[in-house]
Amino acid sequence: MAPSATADQVDSKQVGNIHRDYTEDRNASSEDTVYVAANGAPYPHPYEAQRVGENGPLLLQDFHLVDLISHFDRERIPERVVHAKGGGAHGYYQTTDTLEDICMADLFQAGKKCPISVRFSTVGGESGSHDCARDPRGFSIKFRTEEGNWDMVANNTPAFFLRDPAKFPHFIHTQKRDPQNHMTHADDSTMFWDYLSQNPESVHQVMILMGDRGIPDGWRKMHGYAGHTLKLVNKSGEWVYAQMHMKSKQGTDFITQADSANYSPDYAQKDLYNAIEKGDFPGWDVCWQIMTPKEAEDLWEKQKINILDLTHVWPHKQFPLRKVGEFFLNENVKNYFAEIEQIAFNPGHLVPGIEPSADPVLQSRLFSYPDTHRHRIGVNYQQLPVNSPRVPYKMANFQRDGQMAFFNQGSRPPYLSSISPIQFRQRTTDLDKTHSHFLAGAVAFLSEIRPEDFNAARALWDKVMDDAAKERFIENISGHMSTCRKEDIIKRQIAIFREVSSDLASRLEKATGVKGHASIADLTFNGTHNGFAKEEGKKHANGMKPAAHVGDSIVKSNGAPAAGTHNFEVLAH
């Protein structure tokens, strides 16, 4: 029988916590700590090793050394497949202008404030790559709201290279090192341009990337864009389409290609860290574009802008930005690995009042992000302090066990029990009303390149870029193409740019010395159906006919919410 407690016995709870406290450990100085082995036993010196005499072999019994080396061998976790190089900080968000008329989320009610963590990154490069690479930037925010964590997983560009989700792994492979020569596209751009020249819907993002915004002057001086369309739902169950923007209070600036080599590899990280250390806290305004379901249908029918297409953007004159709040970064991390490398963002982390749209790339990311976190960090990654919710109620569910389970539901029943029942809150979002406007059979869908896919890129060239910006663009893109080993790839890409502007194509032909193809109508693309083609054999992606034709086009509405998409009778009731 175990001895009973007496007054003379020491109660561990009276002299300290029975487990280590994360915040206490995070903030402890070296002077406040005692060196111990991993089991907590004090150890006299970290460099000692047990051996047979002064010149004999080591002893296997030396737990301290074996444990030290074994842990060192396992210090690295898999780096992110994309967005591997990055940094970030902590701060706070506050609502300045309520959004409660269109969104029930507690976060957007008047005066609300919550802690946040932000991670910035490049996309294609590995963990040790250069901060000033010509590459889109990731811009992710974890809002720790009173209703759970909401993750906004964004970029610094309003569009992206693709709209068909199955293309994403293929595209990212072309942004990595060549499988044979192991060079990046800075030294061998063949894969890079081969993919883009076969998937012309990428042209708007390519022009942003190869323009001045391709190398922002650090993370503080760039905007952020959700890119994807979301749904905002109010307390009455009414919903609207919405896109979120983060507008830098520092303004925006860029670094030229020629000047980028003069910056340190960790320039963006250094710039952010030093600014916060000096008390110069960077901030961003949080704004939304709002659109009703009827406006979404009209926008497609009248202007051929698809709000479910990640390569399209919403016109600001028709759908102006509405500011709802702002956030500031005012605290550098204490430990990069614990607070940045292990932070995990997931577009599926939503709170009541915010719902996903049918954007197919967003739908794919809802699966992909948590899947990669479970692989990279572990199935219990959300128990890590940097990922844990901070809500005013005690949390419970029926997820348990797995590697590194810390919060493991205690002795509570591992099922929905009538003996010891878990508590519930009433449903706040009517999913039938929010998502029930879809009714169709299954289709094998791949998008088609059409004239409207060049409108935004054309406006960028004709109305946004001045003469100096156009010269820099041509210099950037021709320089990058100089390492492409296949001339026909350049010819195809120039033909794509010709649909944007004949002036652009002519300048690029002069800069590269390559005469591009006359028109994309004469080309077959392996990655997309060709809506410009006149010959039947050139209309189909990779020459493969789809299962069925719809009208004169291979895909009638190209995935857009065309007229009749939304069941307005359901929405009204």
C-alpha positions in Angstrom: 0.0 0.0 0.0 1.3 3.5 -0.9 2.2 5.7 2.1 -0.3 8.4 3.0 0.7 12.0 2.8 1.9 13.7 6.0 2.6 17.2 6.9 6.3 16.5 6.7 6.1 15.3 3.1 6.7 17.8 0.3 3.7 18.5 -2.0 5.2 19.2 -5.5 2.3 21.5 -6.2 3.4 23.8 -3.4 7.0 24.2 -4.6 6.3 24.5 -8.3 4.1 23.4 -11.2 4.0 19.6 -11.9 4.8 20.5 -15.5 6.8 23.3 -17.1 4.9 26.4 -18.0 5.5 27.6 -21.6 5.2 31.3 -21.0 7.5 31.1 -17.9 10.1 29.1 -19.8 9.9 31.5 -22.8 10.6 34.5 -20.7 13.2 33.0 -18.3 16.8 34.3 -18.6 19.8 32.0 -18.6 20.7 33.4 -15.1 17.4 32.2 -13.8 17.8 28.6 -14.9 19.9 25.5 -13.9 21.6 23.3 -16.4 19.9 19.8 -16.4 19.8 16.7 -18.5 16.6 16.2 -20.4 15.0 14.3 -17.5 15.5 17.3 -15.2 18.5 16.0 -13.3 21.1 18.7 -12.7 24.4 18.1 -14.6 27.7 19.8 -13.8 29.0 20.6 -17.2 27.5 20.3 -20.8 30.9 19.5 -22.4 31.8 16.5 -20.2 31.7 12.9 -21.6 32.2 9.6 -19.7 35.0 7.4 -21.0 37.3 4.6 -20.0 40.3 6.5 -18.6 41.6 9.7 -20.2 42.3 8.0 -23.5 39.8 5.2 -23.7 36.5 4.8 -25.6 33.2 6.4 -24.5 30.7 4.7 -22.3 27.2 3.9 -23.5 25.9 4.5 -20.0 26.5 8.3 -20.5 22.9 9.2 -20.9 23.7 12.9 -21.0 26.0 12.6 -24.0 23.8 10.0 -25.9 20.7 12.1 -25.3 22.4 15.3 -26.3 23.7 13.8 -29.6 20.5 11.9 -30.4 18.4 15.1 -29.9 20.8 17.1 -32.1 20.5 14.5 -34.9 16.7 15.2 -34.9 16.6 19.0 -34.5 15.3 19.6 -38.0 11.8 19.1 -39.1 10.9 19.0 -42.8 10.9 22.6 -44.1 7.8 23.9 -45.8 7.5 22.7 -49.4 6.5 26.2 -50.3 7.1 29.4 -48.2 10.1 27.8 -46.6 12.1 31.1 -46.1 10.3 33.5 -43.9 10.0 35.4 -40.6 7.5 37.2 -38.6 6.4 38.8 -35.3 3.5 39.1 -32.9 1.1 42.0 -32.4 -2.6 42.9 -32.1 -5.6 43.6 -34.3 -8.4 46.0 -33.4 -11.7 46.8 -35.2 -12.0 50.5 -35.9 -15.2 50.4 -38.1 -17.7 47.6 -37.3 -18.6 45.1 -40.0 -21.5 43.7 -38.1 -24.1 44.6 -40.8 -22.6 41.9 -43.1 -20.5 39.7 -40.8 -21.4 38.1 -37.4 -17.8 37.3 -36.5 -17.1 38.6 -33.0 -13.8 39.8 -34.2 -15.4 42.5 -36.4 -17.7 44.0 -33.7 -17.0 47.6 -32.6 -14.0 48.0 -30.4 -12.9 44.4 -30.5 -9.2 43.6 -30.1 -7.2 40.4 -30.3 -3.6 39.1 -30.4 -2.1 38.1 -33.7 1.0 36.4 -35.1 2.1 37.2 -38.7 4.5 35.2 -40.9 6.0 36.6 -44.1 7.8 34.5 -46.6 9.0 34.0 -50.2 7.3 31.2 -52.1 9.7 29.1 -54.2 13.1 29.2 -52.4 14.4 26.9 -49.7 14.9 27.9 -46.1 18.3 29.5 -46.8 17.4 31.4 -49.9 17.7 35.2 -50.4 15.0 37.5 -49.1 15.4 39.7 -52.2 14.6 37.0 -54.7 12.1 37.8 -57.4 9.2 35.9 -56.0 5.7 36.4 -54.6 5.6 36.9 -50.8 3.5 35.0 -48.4 1.5 37.1 -45.9 -0.3 35.0 -43.2 -2.0 36.2 -40.1 -3.3 34.2 -37.1 -6.1 36.1 -35.4 -6.6 34.6 -31.9 -10.3 35.6 -31.5 -12.7 34.8 -28.7 -14.4 32.3 -31.0 -11.2 30.5 -32.0 -8.3 31.0 -34.4 -9.0 32.6 -37.8 -6.1 32.2 -40.2 -5.8 34.5 -43.2 -3.3 32.8 -45.5 -2.5 35.5 -48.1 0.1 36.8 -50.5 1.4 40.2 -51.5 -0.2 40.0 -54.9 -4.0 40.1 -55.6 -3.8 37.3 -58.2 -1.9 34.1 -58.7 -0.5 31.9 -61.5 -3.3 29.3 -61.7 -7.0 28.6 -61.1 -7.1 24.9 -61.5 -6.0 23.3 -58.2 -4.4 20.2 -59.7 -1.8 22.4 -61.4 -0.4 23.6 -58.1 2.1 20.8 -57.4 3.3 20.9 -61.0 3.7 24.7 -60.9 5.7 24.6 -57.7 8.0 21.9 -59.0 9.0 24.4 -61.8 9.9 27.0 -59.2 12.3 24.6 -57.5 15.7 23.2 -58.6 16.1 21.3 -61.8 16.1 17.6 -61.0 19.2 17.0 -63.1 21.5 20.0 -62.9 20.0 21.1 -59.4 20.0 24.7 -60.4 17.3 27.3 -59.6 15.6 29.3 -62.3 18.1 32.1 -61.7 20.6 30.0 -63.6 18.3 27.7 -65.6 14.8 29.1 -66.2 13.7 26.5 -68.7 11.2 24.7 -66.5 9.9 28.1 -65.2 9.1 29.4 -68.7 8.0 26.1 -70.1 5.2 25.9 -67.5 4.1 29.5 -67.9 4.1 29.3 -71.7 1.7 26.3 -71.5 -0.6 27.9 -69.0 -1.3 31.4 -70.3 -3.9 32.3 -67.5 -0.8 33.0 -65.5 0.0 36.1 -67.5 -1.3 38.7 -65.0 0.7 37.3 -62.1 3.7 37.0 -64.4 3.5 40.7 -65.1 3.2 41.5 -61.5 6.2 39.3 -60.6 8.4 40.6 -63.4 7.4 44.2 -62.6 8.4 46.4 -59.8 6.4 44.6 -57.2 8.4 41.4 -57.9 11.0 42.4 -55.2 9.3 44.4 -52.5 11.5 46.5 -50.2 11.2 44.3 -47.2 8.0 42.9 -45.6 6.9 46.2 -44.0 6.5 47.9 -47.3 4.1 45.6 -49.1 0.3 45.1 -49.1 -1.4 41.7 -48.5 -4.3 40.2 -50.5 -6.5 37.2 -49.7 -6.7 36.5 -53.4 -9.5 34.0 -52.8 -13.1 35.0 -52.4 -14.7 34.3 -49.1 -18.3 34.5 -47.8 -19.3 36.8 -44.9 -22.5 35.9 -43.1 -24.4 38.2 -40.7 -26.6 37.4 -37.7 -29.7 37.3 -40.0 -28.1 34.6 -42.1 -27.6 36.9 -45.1 -24.3 36.5 -46.9 -22.1 38.3 -49.3 -19.0 37.5 -51.3 -15.9 39.3 -50.0 -12.2 39.7 -50.5 -9.8 40.9 -47.8 -6.9 43.4 -48.3 -4.2 44.4 -45.9 -2.9 47.9 -46.8 0.5 48.8 -45.5 0.6 52.0 -43.4 4.3 52.3 -44.3 3.4 52.6 -48.0 5.0 50.3 -50.6 8.4 50.4 -52.2 10.5 48.0 -54.4 14.1 47.0 -55.0 15.4 46.8 -58.6 16.8 43.6 -60.0 20.2 45.3 -60.4 20.2 46.6 -56.8 19.0 43.4 -55.2 22.5 41.9 -55.1 23.6 44.6 -52.8 21.2 43.5 -50.0 21.9 40.9 -47.4 20.3 37.4 -47.7 18.2 38.1 -44.6 17.4 41.7 -45.5 13.6 41.5 -44.9 14.0 39.7 -41.6 16.6 42.2 -40.4 14.5 45.2 -41.5 11.4 43.9 -39.6 13.3 42.9 -36.5 15.2 46.1 -36.2 12.1 48.3 -36.7 10.2 46.5 -33.9 13.2 46.7 -31.6 13.4 50.4 -32.1 9.7 50.8 -31.4 8.8 51.6 -35.0 5.9 49.2 -35.1 4.6 48.4 -38.6 0.9 48.4 -39.3 -1.6 47.5 -41.9 -5.3 48.6 -42.5 -7.7 45.7 -42.9 -10.2 46.3 -45.7 -12.8 44.3 -47.6 -14.4 44.4 -51.0 -18.0 43.3 -50.8 -20.3 41.8 -53.5 -23.7 40.3 -53.5 -24.4 37.0 -55.2 -26.5 38.9 -57.9 -23.6 41.3 -58.5 -21.2 38.3 -58.9 -23.4 36.8 -61.6 -23.8 40.2 -63.3 -20.0 40.8 -63.2 -19.5 37.6 -65.1 -22.3 38.1 -67.6 -21.5 41.7 -68.4 -17.7 42.0 -67.8 -16.5 38.4 -67.8 -14.8 38.8 -64.4 -15.0 35.5 -62.5 -14.9 36.0 -58.7 -14.1 32.3 -58.2 -11.0 32.6 -60.4 -7.7 33.2 -58.6 -6.2 34.8 -61.7 -9.0 37.5 -61.8 -9.3 40.6 -59.7 -12.3 42.7 -58.5 -12.5 46.2 -60.0 -12.1 48.7 -57.2 -14.3 51.4 -58.7 -17.3 49.1 -58.6 -16.3 47.4 -55.3 -14.4 49.9 -53.2 -12.4 48.9 -50.2 -14.2 49.2 -46.9 -11.9 49.5 -43.9 -12.9 47.4 -40.8 -9.7 47.6 -38.7 -6.0 47.6 -38.4 -3.2 45.6 -37.0 0.3 46.3 -35.7 3.4 44.2 -35.0 4.9 45.3 -31.7 6.7 42.2 -30.4 9.6 40.2 -31.8 9.7 36.5 -31.2 11.7 35.1 -28.4 12.4 31.8 -30.2 12.3 31.6 -34.0 11.8 27.8 -34.2 9.0 27.7 -31.6 7.1 30.7 -32.8 7.8 31.0 -36.5 9.0 27.6 -37.8 6.3 25.7 -36.0 3.5 28.2 -36.5 0.9 26.6 -38.8 -1.7 28.5 -40.9 -4.7 26.9 -42.4 -7.4 28.6 -44.6 -9.8 26.1 -43.1 -9.4 27.8 -39.7 -12.5 29.9 -39.8 -14.8 31.4 -37.2 -18.6 31.9 -37.2 -19.5 34.5 -39.8 -16.7 33.6 -42.3 -17.2 30.8 -44.8 -15.3 29.5 -47.9 -16.5 30.2 -51.4 -16.5 27.7 -54.2 -13.1 29.0 -55.5 -11.6 25.6 -56.5 -8.0 26.6 -55.5 -9.3 27.7 -52.1 -11.2 24.5 -51.7 -8.1 22.5 -52.5 -6.0 24.5 -49.9 -8.6 23.8 -47.2 -7.3 20.2 -47.4 -3.7 20.8 -48.3 -2.6 23.1 -45.5 -3.6 21.0 -42.5 -2.4 17.9 -44.3 1.1 19.3 -44.7 1.2 20.5 -41.0 0.3 17.0 -39.8 3.2 15.6 -41.9 5.7 18.4 -41.1 5.0 19.1 -37.4 2.7 16.2 -36.2 -1.0 15.4 -35.8 -1.2 17.4 -32.6 0.4 20.6 -34.1 -2.5 22.7 -32.9 -1.5 21.9 -29.3 1.8 23.8 -29.7 1.5 27.1 -27.8 1.9 29.3 -30.9 -1.0 27.5 -32.6 -3.3 27.0 -29.6 -6.6 29.0 -29.5 -7.1 31.5 -26.7 -10.8 31.4 -26.0 -12.8 32.3 -22.8 -14.3 28.8 -22.5 -12.8 25.4 -21.7 -12.3 23.5 -25.0 -12.9 19.8 -25.6 -13.6 17.5 -28.5 -12.9 13.8 -29.3 -9.5 14.1 -30.9 -7.0 12.3 -28.7 -3.7 10.4 -28.6 -1.2 10.5 -31.5 2.4 11.6 -31.2 3.1 14.3 -28.6 -0.4 14.6 -27.2 -0.2 17.1 -24.3 -3.8 18.1 -23.9 -5.5 14.7 -24.3 -9.0 15.3 -23.0 -8.3 14.1 -19.5 -10.6 11.3 -18.2 -13.6 12.6 -20.2 -15.4 10.0 -22.3 -13.9 9.5 -25.8 -17.3 9.6 -27.4 -20.6 11.5 -27.2 -21.6 10.3 -23.8 -25.0 10.5 -22.1 -23.3 9.8 -18.7 -20.9 12.7 -18.8 -22.2 14.9 -21.7 -20.1 17.6 -23.3 -21.8 21.0 -23.7 -22.7 22.6 -27.0 -23.6 26.0 -28.3 -26.4 26.7 -30.8 -25.6 26.8 -34.5 -24.9 30.4 -35.7 -24.5 29.8 -39.5 -27.3 28.3 -41.6 -25.2 26.1 -44.0 -28.2 25.4 -46.1 -28.7 29.1 -46.8 -25.0 29.8 -47.2 -24.0 26.9 -49.5 -27.1 25.3 -50.9 -27.1 27.1 -54.3 -25.1 24.2 -55.9 -27.0 21.6 -57.8 -25.3 19.7 -60.7 -23.8 16.5 -61.9 -20.1 15.6 -61.6 -17.8 17.0 -64.3 -14.1 16.7 -65.0 -13.2 20.4 -65.2 -10.2 22.1 -66.7 -10.4 25.8 -67.5 -10.1 27.5 -70.9 -8.0 30.5 -71.9 -10.2 33.3 -73.2 -9.9 37.0 -74.1 -11.1 38.2 -70.7 -8.1 36.6 -69.1 -5.8 39.3 -70.6 -7.8 42.3 -69.5 -6.2 42.9 -66.1 -2.7 42.3 -67.5 -3.4 44.8 -70.3 -4.6 47.4 -67.9 -1.4 46.9 -65.9 0.7 47.6 -69.0 -1.4 50.4 -70.5 -2.6 52.3 -67.4 -0.4 51.4 -64.4 3.2 51.1 -65.7 4.9 54.3 -66.7 7.7 54.3 -69.3 10.5 53.6 -66.7 8.5 50.8 -65.2 8.0 49.2 -68.7 11.7 49.4 -69.4 12.5 47.7 -66.1 9.9 45.0 -66.8 11.4 44.2 -70.2 14.9 44.2 -68.7 13.8 41.9 -65.9 12.0 39.4 -68.1 14.5 39.3 -70.9 17.3 38.8 -68.4 15.4 36.0 -66.8 14.7 34.4 -70.1 18.4 34.4 -71.0 18.9 31.1 -69.1 16.0 29.3 -70.9 17.5 26.5 -73.0 14.6 26.1 -75.5 13.9 29.0 -77.9 10.4 27.7 -78.7 9.4 28.3 -75.1 10.3 32.0 -75.5 8.4 32.1 -78.7 5.3 30.8 -77.0 5.6 33.2 -74.1 6.0 36.2 -76.4 2.8 35.1 -78.2 1.0 35.2 -74.9 2.4 38.6 -74.2 1.2 39.7 -77.6 -2.4 39.2 -76.4 -1.6 41.7 -73.6 0.0 44.3 -75.9 1.7 44.2 -79.3 4.0 46.9 -78.0 5.1 44.6 -75.1 5.7 41.7 -77.4 7.7 43.9 -79.9 9.9 45.2 -77.1 10.5 41.7 -75.7 11.4 40.4 -79.2 14.0 43.1 -79.6 15.4 42.5 -76.1 15.7 38.7 -76.5 16.5 38.6 -80.2 13.7 36.0 -80.6 10.7 36.4 -82.9 7.6 35.1 -81.1 4.8 33.2 -82.5 2.2 35.3 -84.2 -0.8 34.3 -82.2 -1.9 31.9 -79.5 -4.8 30.9 -81.7 -2.2 28.9 -83.6 -1.0 27.1 -80.5 -2.0 24.0 -78.5 -1.5 24.3 -74.8 -0.8 21.2 -72.7 -2.2 22.8 -69.5 -5.4 24.6 -70.7 -8.1 24.5 -73.3 -7.6 27.2 -76.0 -10.6 29.4 -76.5 -8.7 31.3 -79.2 -8.1 28.3 -81.4 -10.1 28.0 -84.7 -8.9 24.5 -85.5 -10.6 21.8 -83.6 -7.4 19.9 -82.9 -5.9 22.9 -81.1 -8.8 23.7 -78.8 -8.2 20.9 -76.4 -5.5 20.8 -73.6 -2.8 18.4 -74.6 -4.9 17.4 -77.6 -7.2 15.4 -75.3 -10.9 16.0 -75.8 -13.0 16.5 -72.6 -15.9 14.2 -71.8 -18.5 16.5 -73.3 -18.9 19.9 -75.0 -21.2 22.5 -73.7 -22.5 24.9 -76.4 -19.8 26.4 -78.6 -17.2 26.4 -75.8 -15.5 23.5 -74.1 -16.5 24.9 -70.7 -19.5 27.3 -70.9 -18.9 29.7 -68.0 -15.2 28.7 -67.3 -16.1 28.0 -63.6 -17.7 31.4 -63.0 -21.0 32.0 -61.1 -23.0 32.6 -64.3 -26.6 33.8 -64.3 -28.8 31.3 -62.5 -25.9 29.9 -60.3 -27.5 31.2 -57.1 -30.9 30.0 -55.9 -32.2 33.4 -54.9 -35.4 31.9 -53.5 -33.4 29.9 -51.0 -31.2 32.9 -50.2 -34.4 35.0 -49.6 -35.8 32.5 -47.1 
